[in-house]
Each structure stands twice: as C-alpha cells, then as structure tokens.
Amino acid sequence: MTALTLLTYIAAALLLQVAAGMGVAFVRTRGQRIGRSEAPIERHAEQAAAVPTGAWSGWREFRVLRKVFEDRVRSQCSFYLGPVDGQPLAPFKPGQFLTFSLALAPQTAPAAKAAERPVAVVRCYSISDAPDPSAFRITVKRAQAPAQHPEWPAGLASGHLHDLVHEGDVLKVKAPAGQFFIDAEVDVPAVFVAGGIGITPMVSMLRWCIQAQPQRMLHLFYGVRHGGELAFKEALETLAQQNSRFHLHEVFSAPQPGDVRDMNMHHTGRVDVELLRATLPHGRHRFFVCGPPAMMSSLVPALGLWGVLPQDIHFEAFGPASVPPVAASAGNTQAMGVSTPSGNTFDIHLGRSGRTLQWTGQDANLLDFAERHSVAVDSGCRSGSCGSCETRVVSGLVTYPHQPDADMAPGHCLMCVGVPQSALELDL
Ligand SMILES: Cc1cc2nc3c(=O)[nH]c(=O)nc-3n(C[C@H](O)[C@H](O)[C@H](O)COP(=O)(O)OP(=O)(O)OC[C@H]3O[C@@H](n4cnc5c(N)ncnc54)[C@H](O)[C@@H]3O)c2cc1C
C-alpha cells in the first residue's frame, strides 16, 4: 500500500468517525462501515420495498408455491414462498436474507436418525428476487461433501430442501434481516461480484436497481466453474440485452466446450482485481461481494489494496466468516478485527450448569469453545446471522470481529461470533 493510499484510508476513517459522532446515518455490512446514503436509510427502505408492511417476529408459516431449478446441472433450486396466513409480506431491502427452521427427517440427518424423530436445524437463505407483493423467492444450492472428504455427509438443510420439500409444503420462516443490501446512492455505479451461489442477493439487488434506479450504471461479475452452473442465465442475459446500463460478465474458471462465445460478456479465469481493473471504466464504484471463502478472502482485501475506499466495499459470506481480519488491515482502519489480547486467559462461568471453564484464545469464538467443552448450545448459521445462539451475558465483555447481522437483546451475546474480552458469566 502506498503512503498516499494509507493516508486516504486514515482520512476516510476519521471522517466516518467524526460523522458517526455527529449522528449521521450510516448503513453497515457485516463488520464494515459503509458509505453514507444520500437519502436517509428509512427512505431507502421505502423505496426498496414497494409492498405493504407485514413484518413479524418469531416464526411464520410459508407455503412452497413453486419449486424451480435455475441451472443446467440442477444444483440450485428456487423456492417461491407465500404466507399461509394470507397477510401481507414484510418489506425487505434487496440483499437481505430469510431464516428457516427445518425439521430434518430421520432418513436425511444422522442426529434425527439417532433420535428417531425429526431434528430442527436453522439456516439462512438470501432472498433471490426483487420485492414482490405475493411471494418471497430463495434459491438453494445443494451442498456436497467437500471433494477432499467425500466420506463426510452432504449438506443437511440444502439436501432436505432439494429432496424432501415439495410444492404445497409449509416452512417456518423468520422475517427478512441482514446488513448486506443495496444503497440509494445512484450516482455511484454498483459492481456486483458473485461467486457460485453468492449470486442470490445480487439478483435481488440488481433487479431492484433496474426498476428503481434506472439511471445507475450496474456491473455484474458472476464467477462459476462452467456455463452449466450459471443460475438465472437466461434472465440475466435478457436483462443485459434490454438495459444498456447493465453490464454482465460471466466468468468461467473451468470452461467446457461452447462456454466462451461472446468475449465482451464472457471471461476465463477467476474474478480478481486484474479482471475488474481491465473491464471497469475509470472512476469510483461501489462493490458488493458474495462468494465462496476463497473469493472472499482474496478479493475483499485486494479491493482495499487496489485503493477502493472501505465505504465502497460491502460483502457477505455465506456461512462461518471467511473474510479474515486482513480485510480490515488491507483497507479498513475501522477496527473490524477483534480477538482476545494475546496471552490473556479468562474464566468463563456457566451460571446454569455451575461450570467454570478457561478461555485461552485457542477457539475462534464462544460457540466453538462451548462445543469443545461439550456444552450444548443451540446454533444455526454459525456466522452471526440467524440469532439461534443468542445467550445472556450476566457479566463481562464480548466483542465481535464483524458486526453480526442478527439483532441481540441488550445484555446478550451471539456465541457463534462472540469473543470474550474479560472474564464472563453466561446464562448457560
Ligand atoms: C446470510 C446468509 C445467506 C445465505 N444465503 C444462501 C443462499 O441464498 N443460497 C444458499 O444455497 N445458501 C445460502 N447460505 C448458506 C446456507 O445457510 C447453508 O449454510 C447452506 O445451505 C449449507 O447448509 P447445509 O445444512 O446444507 O450444510 P451443512 O450440513 O451445514 O454442511 C455444510 C458443509 O459441511 C460439510 N460437512 C459435513 N460434515 C462435516 C464435518 N464433520 N466437518 C466439516 N464439514 C462437514 C458438508 O458436506 C457441507 O459441504 C446463506 C448463509 C448465510 C449466513
């Protein structure tokens, strides 16, 4: 990083801090302070969601109205969901997600098999379309066992949704949530960078922008291995043909014969800063990034090193945090990374079970710590999104490497992303 770039970051960070102190409205992605909206965020929310209010707390039942595969290899399936109570849908900001509680059947889940009854798991899925008053759409990719461990079980929730949830079935869903959503600053071109299933929040943001921000320049870089894995291919290519302000770039890391046809739209390799630099027009852009861990951990820091301001980098990782704290040091002087000060050990007292355990900094978060000590904690997304592991902190201080998506009641913490900064007593 050049001295000039570093100074720019420091100046930007100071400005943001000063502005925050003055009560200026900011929106946040996970752990990153991002740009000030021209319009207050409340107005943005109204613009983003042209549907009647219908927010709810807790679980609400939704019926699967339609199930549609979105890619040639049938690994990504959309579910259209209508509320069973017939009441209006909640407004949402394009980019946000829904949280599901799924009752896994004994035939799919080892835990359910052992218990001989369905076992509930909680998972989050981004809304994959612009606001529609009649239904939400989510799109779920079947999670396979990792290539290096084919003996491990395949993804539980995604397998259940693909194989055992059918049209007419009812699912339990929490209201839209999340801090990764499109902004209202139409003068700054938006660059959506998606890897694989990270396309879902991008499609929602993109479709909304095309309707609500027709003057905004939009770029989508969509990385997959080959054309068979492209979801929403026809819809995206049609949008690009019909909207001169939307530029689509399909990027294939392992193209198959016939994949590379139009060199303006198709690229071979990975979505990296070199491709962005070679393709984007000169000037400021706002980046929205969502993809697999390898993309998140390389591209997000690289954008900072390229000189993109922290407030122009928004990202969301699906699942346990895959953006290391280096993302903060690479471009974000807002203290994003927190970890236990090295060498500190703390007593963690579990009030309900009467146990006192010692935190030595060996675990990434309190959930891993609890599980290593065989303490049962409800959990879902393991990334601060669903709120399942929310636990009351009787005393002590818990901090977060990234601002969690899930809201917490005062005096509570999220175990899956929380790190102690002092001795703790937890209501556990
Ligand atoms: C905010 C947010 C939005 C999201 N949006 C989407 C979306 O739009 N679409 C989407 O498809 N997903 C999305 N996700 C991811 C989704 O929530 C789930 O994490 C995903 O579907 C996998 O869940 P699963 O239960 O199928 O897999 P899991 O059962 O959780 O397994 C995950 C992986 O771990 C492997 N595994 C199994 N056993 C082990 C073991 N012992 N050790 C290590 N690994 C093991 C599995 O083979 C699998 O590959 C989102 C996540 C978040 C947090």
The ligand as an SDF file (V2000), in Angstrom:
LIG
                    3D

 53 58  0  0  0  0  0  0  0  0999 V2000
  -26.6730  -14.6460    5.4570 C   0  0  0  0  0  0  0  0  0  0  0  0
  -26.6190  -15.9660    4.7040 C   0  0  0  0  0  0  0  0  0  0  0  0
  -27.2490  -16.0890    3.4900 C   0  0  0  0  0  0  0  0  0  0  0  0
  -27.2020  -17.3030    2.7780 C   0  0  0  0  0  0  0  0  0  0  0  0
  -27.8240  -17.4020    1.5660 N   0  0  0  0  0  0  0  0  0  0  0  0
  -27.7740  -18.5640    0.8790 C   0  0  0  0  0  0  0  0  0  0  0  0
  -28.4230  -18.6980   -0.3880 C   0  0  0  0  0  0  0  0  0  0  0  0
  -29.0240  -17.7620   -0.9050 O   0  0  0  0  0  0  0  0  0  0  0  0
  -28.3680  -19.9070   -1.0150 N   0  0  0  0  0  0  0  0  0  0  0  0
  -27.6880  -20.9740   -0.4820 C   0  0  0  0  0  0  0  0  0  0  0  0
  -27.6850  -22.0550   -1.0790 O   0  0  0  0  0  0  0  0  0  0  0  0
  -27.0400  -20.8630    0.7050 N   0  0  0  0  0  0  0  0  0  0  0  0
  -27.0920  -19.7080    1.4090 C   0  0  0  0  0  0  0  0  0  0  0  0
  -26.4740  -19.6200    2.6280 N   0  0  0  0  0  0  0  0  0  0  0  0
  -25.8210  -20.8180    3.1880 C   0  0  0  0  0  0  0  0  0  0  0  0
  -26.8770  -21.6870    3.9100 C   0  0  0  0  0  0  0  0  0  0  0  0
  -27.3680  -21.0050    5.0460 O   0  0  0  0  0  0  0  0  0  0  0  0
  -26.3070  -23.0200    4.4000 C   0  0  0  0  0  0  0  0  0  0  0  0
  -25.1340  -22.7770    5.1220 O   0  0  0  0  0  0  0  0  0  0  0  0
  -26.0270  -23.9720    3.2380 C   0  0  0  0  0  0  0  0  0  0  0  0
  -27.2250  -24.2940    2.5640 O   0  0  0  0  0  0  0  0  0  0  0  0
  -25.3880  -25.2780    3.7550 C   0  0  0  0  0  0  0  0  0  0  0  0
  -26.2090  -25.7890    4.7540 O   0  0  0  0  0  0  0  0  0  0  0  0
  -26.4630  -27.3640    4.8510 P   0  0  0  0  0  0  0  0  0  0  0  0
  -27.2510  -27.6370    6.0910 O   0  0  0  0  0  0  0  0  0  0  0  0
  -26.9950  -27.8950    3.5660 O   0  0  0  0  0  0  0  0  0  0  0  0
  -25.0000  -27.9220    5.0150 O   0  0  0  0  0  0  0  0  0  0  0  0
  -24.3030  -28.3840    6.3830 P   0  0  0  0  0  0  0  0  0  0  0  0
  -24.9300  -29.6220    6.8750 O   0  0  0  0  0  0  0  0  0  0  0  0
  -24.2330  -27.2220    7.2900 O   0  0  0  0  0  0  0  0  0  0  0  0
  -22.8620  -28.7540    5.8160 O   0  0  0  0  0  0  0  0  0  0  0  0
  -22.0610  -27.7500    5.2200 C   0  0  0  0  0  0  0  0  0  0  0  0
  -20.8460  -28.4260    4.5910 C   0  0  0  0  0  0  0  0  0  0  0  0
  -20.0780  -29.0840    5.5910 O   0  0  0  0  0  0  0  0  0  0  0  0
  -19.7640  -30.3940    5.1640 C   0  0  0  0  0  0  0  0  0  0  0  0
  -19.5840  -31.2830    6.3440 N   0  0  0  0  0  0  0  0  0  0  0  0
  -20.3510  -32.3070    6.7450 C   0  0  0  0  0  0  0  0  0  0  0  0
  -19.8250  -32.8650    7.8500 N   0  0  0  0  0  0  0  0  0  0  0  0
  -18.7090  -32.1820    8.1520 C   0  0  0  0  0  0  0  0  0  0  0  0
  -17.7360  -32.2690    9.1590 C   0  0  0  0  0  0  0  0  0  0  0  0
  -17.7830  -33.2160   10.1050 N   0  0  0  0  0  0  0  0  0  0  0  0
  -16.7330  -31.3650    9.1510 N   0  0  0  0  0  0  0  0  0  0  0  0
  -16.6550  -30.4050    8.2210 C   0  0  0  0  0  0  0  0  0  0  0  0
  -17.5530  -30.2720    7.2310 N   0  0  0  0  0  0  0  0  0  0  0  0
  -18.5640  -31.1380    7.1940 C   0  0  0  0  0  0  0  0  0  0  0  0
  -20.9280  -30.7950    4.3000 C   0  0  0  0  0  0  0  0  0  0  0  0
  -20.5580  -31.8480    3.4080 O   0  0  0  0  0  0  0  0  0  0  0  0
  -21.1950  -29.4980    3.5810 C   0  0  0  0  0  0  0  0  0  0  0  0
  -20.3500  -29.3460    2.4690 O   0  0  0  0  0  0  0  0  0  0  0  0
  -26.5150  -18.4230    3.3370 C   0  0  0  0  0  0  0  0  0  0  0  0
  -25.8830  -18.2830    4.5820 C   0  0  0  0  0  0  0  0  0  0  0  0
  -25.9290  -17.0850    5.2570 C   0  0  0  0  0  0  0  0  0  0  0  0
  -25.2480  -16.9790    6.6090 C   0  0  0  0  0  0  0  0  0  0  0  0
  1  2  1  0
  2  3  1  0
  2 52  2  0
  3  4  2  0
  4  5  1  0
  4 50  1  0
  5  6  2  0
  6  7  1  0
  6 13  1  0
  7  8  2  0
  7  9  1  0
  9 10  1  0
 10 11  2  0
 10 12  1  0
 12 13  2  0
 13 14  1  0
 14 15  1  0
 14 50  1  0
 15 16  1  0
 16 17  1  0
 16 18  1  0
 18 19  1  0
 18 20  1  0
 20 21  1  0
 20 22  1  0
 22 23  1  0
 23 24  1  0
 24 25  2  0
 24 26  1  0
 24 27  1  0
 27 28  1  0
 28 29  2  0
 28 30  1  0
 28 31  1  0
 31 32  1  0
 32 33  1  0
 33 34  1  0
 33 48  1  0
 34 35  1  0
 35 36  1  0
 35 46  1  0
 36 37  1  0
 36 45  1  0
 37 38  2  0
 38 39  1  0
 39 40  1  0
 39 45  2  0
 40 41  1  0
 40 42  2  0
 42 43  1  0
 43 44  2  0
 44 45  1  0
 46 47  1  0
 46 48  1  0
 48 49  1  0
 50 51  2  0
 51 52  1  0
 52 53  1  0
M  END
$$$$
